[in-house]
Amino acid sequence: MFKSCAAILLGALFTLWAANNERWVGTWATAVVTRPQPPRPASGEQPGTSATTAPAGAQPAGQPAPLSLANQTLREIVHVSIGGSRVRVVLGNEFGTAPLTIGAASLALRDKEAKIVPNSNRALAFSGRPSVSIPPGASMISDAVDENVAPMSDLAIDLYVPDEMMPPTSPFTVHAGASQTNYVSSTGNFAGSAELPVLTTMPSWYLLERVEVTAPADTGVIVAFGDSITDGARSTPNTNNRWPDHLARRLLARPGNSKLAILNAGIGGNRLLSDSINNFGINALARFDRDVLAQPGATYVVVLEGINDIGNARANPVPSAADLIAAHQQMIERAHDHGLIIYGATLTPFEGAAYFTPEGEAKRQALNNWIRTSKAYDGVIDFDSATRDPASPGKFLPLYDSGDHLHPNDAGYEAMGKAIDLHLFAPGKKHH
């Protein structure tokens, strides 16, 4: 009897110890942008028929086909970095101007395409409620569910939208150019269904911001902050060939028990200092707090930003290299104020790209030189050296060029992931 009581007490103490030595960290995230709601369908058009039926990635970067929903279910696929046994999901109406109702939500292990692993479905609740109304500008965290999620595995997140997705005056909250096929059901609530009746597919994530798991208290999180080259533009869809994916695989292969999650906060077309079309996101300085500092467990940030400011300026002297350097200094200060270690990545070559100019190349070289030599960053990741053609340093090595002379192909993204010194993420690292 005494031994039995002692065992129960020890078990309870161990559970309490484990709970106190774990915290929530992001294992997957995306940086959201806004896109105006498309016009209301013409009379007689079936809901959802304006969503894209093209394969993921067929739309130009930052230009997803219109999506209209009413009484339908989204099944969205995300590829986690680290695993865990407790999971929760963050939904967002960050750019909406009206409340957004999610009638039901669920999480499951993905099998293949739109299928889920049998008996892996977990219904999601929000503050104990099976449905949630997300106010405009807000995000909502689901209650935790028990699910054994393996590192580098896929989850299927179902969101049932009972009403028209939003009034025509309220923008969607979306991440365009996901390099991932996601699914839209025919009419009805199919959250958690083993078989989703797929009406169409979409190459973007809608209303999703992050997936979190419980992890040991010393688990770190790397936020990859950048533009389309961090987002993985022109990599092969559905293969997870972005450079942060390659880094995640390398980190998981390291000996030892220390974990590092990776969150991808890249946005195609994003700029440091100015905004463009909605799908390219607000400028990096404006989104830094939400997309980096607010990420749970954030420990490190890798910054790869500036090529779109340079390219879109063409021969215009503004913004200057000094303007871009000042923007990088701002991010460094803000990261250090929050205890993060921040690494600067050099801008990859772009000679031959549609917006290349000699003036822009001079700015790129000046910014890269500052990143390499100023010691303002806590360390440097030299993506330029890893991807350039030694015979013509302003250009990508042909082996790594996707064809537009701006974005890497799969081999180029792999080379970027392999070029990162893993010692930058050794335990005990401190910022300047």
Secondary structure as GFF3:
##gff-version 3
##sequence-region A 1 432
A	DSSP	alpha_helix	2	20	.	.	.	ID=ss1
A	DSSP	beta_strand	22	29	.	.	.	ID=ss2
A	DSSP	beta_strand	33	35	.	.	.	ID=ss3
A	DSSP	beta_strand	70	79	.	.	.	ID=ss4
A	DSSP	beta_strand	84	92	.	.	.	ID=ss5
A	DSSP	beta_strand	100	102	.	.	.	ID=ss6
A	DSSP	beta_strand	104	109	.	.	.	ID=ss7
A	DSSP	beta_strand	122	124	.	.	.	ID=ss8
A	DSSP	beta_strand	132	134	.	.	.	ID=ss9
A	DSSP	beta_strand	139	141	.	.	.	ID=ss10
A	DSSP	beta_strand	145	149	.	.	.	ID=ss11
A	DSSP	beta_strand	154	164	.	.	.	ID=ss12
A	DSSP	beta_strand	172	175	.	.	.	ID=ss13
A	DSSP	beta_strand	182	185	.	.	.	ID=ss14
A	DSSP	beta_strand	198	202	.	.	.	ID=ss15
A	DSSP	beta_strand	205	206	.	.	.	ID=ss16
A	DSSP	beta_strand	208	216	.	.	.	ID=ss17
A	DSSP	beta_strand	220	226	.	.	.	ID=ss18
A	DSSP	alpha_helix	228	231	.	.	.	ID=ss19
A	DSSP	alpha_helix	243	252	.	.	.	ID=ss20
A	DSSP	beta_strand	260	266	.	.	.	ID=ss21
A	DSSP	three_ten_helix	278	280	.	.	.	ID=ss22
A	DSSP	alpha_helix	284	288	.	.	.	ID=ss23
A	DSSP	pi_helix	289	293	.	.	.	ID=ss24
A	DSSP	beta_strand	298	304	.	.	.	ID=ss25
A	DSSP	alpha_helix	307	313	.	.	.	ID=ss26
A	DSSP	alpha_helix	321	337	.	.	.	ID=ss27
A	DSSP	beta_strand	341	345	.	.	.	ID=ss28
A	DSSP	alpha_helix	358	373	.	.	.	ID=ss29
A	DSSP	beta_strand	380	381	.	.	.	ID=ss30
A	DSSP	alpha_helix	383	387	.	.	.	ID=ss31
A	DSSP	beta_strand	388	389	.	.	.	ID=ss32
A	DSSP	beta_strand	392	396	.	.	.	ID=ss33
A	DSSP	three_ten_helix	398	400	.	.	.	ID=ss34
A	DSSP	alpha_helix	410	418	.	.	.	ID=ss35
A	DSSP	three_ten_helix	422	425	.	.	.	ID=ss36
###
